[in-house]
Amino acid sequence: MPDELVRFFQALGSTILWSVVSIIIVAVVFEVLEKRYRLLDEIFKENSVAAAVLAGSFVIGIFYTVAQIVIH
């Protein structure tokens, strides 16, 4: 197998692994926020834009942090 193909599959495996780790972290954080602050009720029933922005910022922040870990 050529060296470039091996590196490609290693990078693909690393990307998939870190993507799964990121999704799990986001799910856990979102569940904690849901149990503690009833985040989905705030977003959908109360139409709270601030709660939606808070949830979105957590998701983006976690994904950005994991992406920086993978890159460096």
N, C-alpha and C positions, 0 to 999 in steps of 0.2 A: 504494500500500500504506500503510495507516495506520502512524503512528509507533510505536504500541504493539506492533504485529505485528513490525515491524522489530527493535525492542528485544528482543522475545521470542525471535526466531530468533538474534539475536546472543548472547543469554544461553544459549540451548540449544547453540549451536555451541561456546561457551566451556566449558560444562559437559562436553560430550562430549570436547573436546580435552584438558582437564585430567584427566578420568577415564582416558583412554587413557594419558596421561603417568604418572599414578599407578600404573596397572597395570603398565606397563613397568618403572618404578622398583622396584616390589615384586618383580616377576619376577627382575630382575637381582640384587637383594639376596638373595632367596631362593636363587638359583642359586649365588651366592658362598658363602653359608652352607652349602649342600648340598655343594659341592666341598671346602670347607675343613674342615668339621666333621661331614660326613655326617649332616645334620640329620634327614632322613627316617628313616634307620636308627635314630637315637636315639629319635625319637618313636614309631615303629611297632614296631620289633623289641625295643628295650630298654624300651618303655613309660615313657619319661622325660617326666614332667609338666613339669619345669623347661624342657626343650627346646621343648615345645609352647607354654609360656607365653612363652618368648623369641621364638619365631617369630611368635606372635600380637601381641606387643608391637611388633615391628618393623613388621608390617603396619598396625596401628592408628596407630602413630606417623607413618608415612609418609603415610597417608591424611589424618590430622589436619593435618599440616604443609601438604600441598597444598591442603586445604580452606581453611586460614587464608590462604594466598597468594591464592586465588581470591576470597575474601570481601573482602580489603583491597586 
